[in-house]
């Protein structure tokens, strides 16, 4: 099992849009093979900073998901101009 921390810095004022997009990501995650659970967290000292923690059976399952059409369909951050910086992902192995 692995945990993935996905860090996002959102353009100020776009928080509600980001949270709505996460709802779509959450639906796609629920269908992904190897996915166990995911949670969205917001930084209490910077409300434009978010992290998604996601539990997976293994790293390959996560990699397969983030390279899938299902993931691309719900993560058009650039086109929507929601993020102020590139997302950063960190994998924590158990």
N, C-alpha and C positions, 0 to 999 in steps of 0.2 A: 504494500500500500504506500501511496505517496500523498502529500499535501502540496498543492500549488497555491502560491500567493501571487495574485495578479494585481499590480498597482497601477492606478489611473489618476492622472491629474486632469481635472475638468476645467474648462473655461468658466470663469465666474459667471453665474447667471444661467448656466446650462445644467445645473444639478438635477432638476426635475426631468429633463430630457435623458440624461445619463441613466437615472433610476428607471425610467420607462424602458429604455433599451435593455437594461439588465433583466427586466421581466421577460423579454424575448429570448435573451441568452439562457435564462433559467429554464425556459420551456425546452430549448434545444438540448441543454445539459441533461435534462431528465430522460431524454431519448438516447443519450450517448452510451455506447457500450463501455463498461468499466467505471462509469461515474457513480459515486455513492451519494455525495451531498455537496452543496455550495451555499455560501452565505455572503451577503454584501455588507461591508463595514464602511462607515464614514468617520473620518478623523474629527474628533471633537474640537481640536484646535485649528483645523483648516477644513472648512466644510466643502471645499472643492477637491479634496483628496480622498480617494476611495481605495479599498482593497477588497477583492473577492478571494475568499479562501475556498478551495475546491478539493475534495477527496476523490482519489482515483485508485483503481486496483493496481495500476502500474503506470510507468512513464509513457510507454508506447500507446496506451489507451488515450492519455491526454494529448500526446502529439498527433495521433490520428484525428482527434476531435478538432484541434485548432487548425488543422490543414483540410478540414472537410468543407463541403459546400454548405452544410447546415450552419456551421460557425460563420462562414463568410456572409451568409444571408442575414444574419442578425447583428453583425459588427461592422457597419459602414460608418465608423467614427469619423474618418477623414472627410468623407463626403458630407456628413451632417455638421462638420465643424464643432464637435463636442469636446474633444480633448485638446489640452494646451501643450501636451508633450507626448512622446511615444510611450505606450504601455510597457511596463517592466514585469516580467514573470520570473519567479524563483521557485524551484522545485525542492521540497524538503522530503528526503527519503526516511522512512521509518526503520 
